[in-house]
Amino acid sequence: MCIRDSSFAITIAAAVPFTPTKCATKEGVIIGNGHDIGTHNHQTLDGCCKLCQTENSCKAWTFHADQGACWLHSSTDGVRFESGVTSGVPSGAIPPTPP
């Protein structure tokens, strides 16, 4: 919307909500093992992704489905294989994991 007056013009734009993109994920691996910056309970896989996307220091996350727990990590270094978990990164592709 634009408001005009003989001496000035004001443009008012509607606020655009932040819409996070989907996180790339990999099952059965903890990415960022040993670089924990926090845990959040009662989460979902998508909720864990969104938490990491809104935390500036988050470079990876791991969701433990059996606990509903989301662990945020400050690095993608440190990989550990574990069943029942899904890890992801807030943007881009999953880094290569060792065989």
Summary of the structure (lengths in Angstrom):
residues: 99
radius of gyration: 19.0
end to end distance: 55.9
largest distance: 69.3
contacts: 262
relative contact order: 0.28
helix: 10%
strand: 40%
